[in-house]
Amino acid sequence: MGIIPQLGIGFKNHAKAFEFIFKHNLWYYFFLPAFLTIILFVLGYWGIQSVSRSLTEYLVTQLFPESSEGSILQTIIDILAIFISLLIKFLLGLILYNYLKYIVLIFCSPILAHLSEKTEALVTGISTPFSFTQFLKDISRGILVVFRNFIIETGIFVASLLFVWIPILKWFVFPIQWGFNWYFIGYSLFDYSYERRGWPISKGTIFTQRHKSLAIVHGFVFSQIMKVPFVGICIAPIVGIVAATLCFLELEKTTTS
C-alpha cells in the first residue's frame, strides 16, 4: 500500500473514531485519563519541586561552601539560588512535557488494552470471554513496547544532537525527530491489536515498518491533540486507540480478502 492511501486511511479512521465512540456510548472513557491528569500533575509538581530544591542546595553549597550570613554576598547567593532553582524547574518541566506522551501511554495501558479489545468486539460482533491473565499480558506488552520505543527514540534524539551543529543538516534534524516520534507513538497504539493475535514484537515491528506512513499519521494526530491543555490528555489516548484498532481491522480485512 502506497504512502497516500495510508495517509488517507489514517486520517479517515480518526474521524471515524470520534463517531464510533459516541455511537457506541464509549464517551465515558474520556473521563478515565482525567484522573490520570490529576495524579500526574500532583506527582510531577511534587517531583520537580523536590528535585530542584535538592539540586539547588547542592550546587549553592558546592559554589559557596562557607557561610556568609548577614552579608551582601549572602544576598547575592540567595538571588543566585532563586535563578538556579527556576532554571532547574524549567528544564525538568521541559523534559516532563517532551516525554508526557509516553507517561500517558504507560499509565493508560490498562484502559487502552480494554478499549482496543472492546472496539474490535463491537466491529466484528465477536466477543471473547474476559481473561484476567490475557488482560495482564496485554498491559505488560503495552508497557514493554512503549518503554522500548521510548529508549529507541531517546537514542535517536541524542544521536541527532550531533548533527544540529552542522549548518546544512540542522534544518533536517527536527523534522526527522518528529517523524520518528510520531512513528513510535503510532506503533505503540497499534501494538495492542498485535498482542491479541499473539504476534511477537518482531512481527509487529515488521508490520509497522510496512505501514510506517499509517503509524506516523496516528502519532501525528495523537501529538496534536495532546497539545490541547488538560482536554488533550483525556482525548488523545482514547481516540488514538480506537482509531488504531479500526485502522488495523481495515488493513486485516484488506489483506485477507
N, C-alpha and C positions, 0 to 999 in steps of 0.2 A: 504494500500500500504506500502511495506517494505521500510527500510532505503535506501538500494542500488538502487531500482527503482526510488525513489525520487531524489537521488543524480544524477542519470543518466538523468532524465527529466530536472533537474535544469541546469546542465552544457550544455545539448543539446540545450535548448532554448536560452541560452546566445549566443551560436554560431549562432543559427538561427536568433537571434535578429539583429546581425550585417548585415547579408544577407538581412533580411526583410527591414531594414532601407534604404539601398542603392537601393534595388529593387523597392521600392515604393517612391523613391526620398524624403525621410524624413531626409536626412543628414543635411539640413539647421537648424534643431532643435539643432544641436550641438553648433551653434553659440549663441543661446539664453543664456545658462548658462555662456558663456564667459563674457557677460555684467555683470552678477551677480558676477563673479570673481573680476572684476574691482571694483565694488561697495563694495564688502566685504573687499577687500584689503585696499581701502581708509578708510572705516569706522573702520575696525579693527586696522589699523595703528594709526589713529587719537585717537581711544578709548584707546588703550594701552599706547600711549604717554601721554594722559591726565590723566588717572588713575595713572600711575606710577609716574608722576610728582607730583600730589596731595598727594599720599601716601608717597612719599619720603620726601616732605616738612613737612608733618605732623609728621613722625617718627623722622626726624632730630630735629624738634622743641621740641618734647617731650623728646628726649635724651639729647639735649643740649639747654636748654631754654635761656641761657644767651649768648649774642653776644660776639664773640672773634675776631673781625675784625683785620686783620694785624698780628695776632699771629700764632705761629706754630700749636696751637690747631685748628685754623680755617682751616689750610691746611689739617690737619688730618680729620676734619669734612667734607670738600669738597670731599676728596678721598672716605670717607665712604659713602657719599651721592651718589657718582657715582656707587659704588658697590651695594648699596641698590636698586638704580634705575634699574641697569642691572638685578638684581635678580628678581625684581617685573615684569619687562618686559618678562623675560624668563618664569616665572610661568604663567603669563597671556597668553602668546603666546602658552604655552603648553595646557592650558585649552581650548583656542580657537581652537587649532588643533584637540584635542580629541573630541570636540563637533561640529566640522565643518560639519560632515555628516548630523547632524540634522538641522543645519542652512541652508545647501544647500537644504534639503528636504522641509523645510518650505518655503523658498523663491522661490523655483521652483515649488511649489504646483500648480499654475495656468497652467504652461507648462505641468506638469505631468498629471493633470486631463484631459487636452485636448488631449494629445498624447495617453493616455491609451484608451480613447473613440475612437479616430481615428484608432488606431491599431485594436481594436475589429471590427470596421465597415469594415475595409479592409479584415479582415479574414472571417467574417461571410457574408459580402455582404449586411448587413442590416445597413443602416444609419438612425439615428434618427434626427429629426429636432432640430436645436440648441435651447436650452433653457437657457437663462441667469440666471434664478432662479436656475435651476439644476446645472449649472456651478458654481455658488456661493456656493451651497450646497456641491458640490464635493471638492471645495477648502477648505471650512470651516471644512469639515470632515477630509480631509487630514491633515490639520494643527493640528486639535484636536488629531488625532491618533498619529502623530509624537510627539507632546508635551506630550501626555500620556505615550508613550513609553520611552521618554526621562526621565520623572520623575521616572518611574519604574526602568529603567536601572541605574539611578543615585543612587536610594535607594539600589539596589543590590550591586553596586560598593562600597558604603560607608559601607554596612554591611560586604562585603567580606574583607575589610581592617582589620577587627578584627582577621581574620584567617591568615593574612600574617606573623604574628609574631610566628605562630606555625610551627616549622621546618617541620613536616611531611605533613602538609596541604598546606604550602605556594606554593609548586610546582603545586598544582591543581587549585589555585586561578585564575591565569591569563588565563589558557585555558578555565575555566568556564566563566570568564568575557567576553572573546572573543566570546564564544558561544552565550551568552545572547545578546551581542552587535550585532552580525550578525543576530540573530533571529528577533530582533526588527526592524532592517533595512528592512529585507525581509517582515515582517508583514506590515510595512508602505507602501511598494511598492505594495503589493497585495491588500491593502485596497481600492484602487481606483476602482477595479473590484467589490469588495463587495458593495461599496456605490451605484454603478449603478444598482445593483439588489435590493436595498432597505434593505440590511441586517443591522441590528443593530450591534453595536460594539461587543456585547456579542456573536452573531452568528459568526462574523468574527474571533473572538478570538478562539472559539471552532474549527473552520475550520483550522485555522493556527496551532493550537496545534496538530491536527490530521496529519498535513503535516509539522511538525516542521523541518524535515531534508531539505525539499524544501525551507523553509524560510531561514534557515541557509546558504544554498548554495547561494541564491540570495544576502544575506547580505555579505557573504564572498567575492564574485566576486565584488560587489559594493565597498567594503572597499579596495580591492587590486587595483582596477582601480583608486580610489581616491588618492592613494599614488603617482601616476604619477604627477609630478609638472605641474601646470596650465592645461595641457591637461586632466588630470583625472577628474577635476571638471566639465569639459564640456561633457565628455563621460559617466561617471558613472551614472548620473541620467537618461539620455536618454536611454541608453542601458538597464539599470535596469528596467525601467517602461515598455519598450517594451517586454523584456524577461518575466517579471512577468505577463503581460497581456496574452502573448502567452501561458504561462505555465498554467494559470488559465483556459483558454479556453480549453486546452487539458484535464485538470482534469475534467472540467464540462462535456465535451463530453464523457469521460470515465465513469463517474458516472451515466450519464443519458442513456447511450446506453445499 
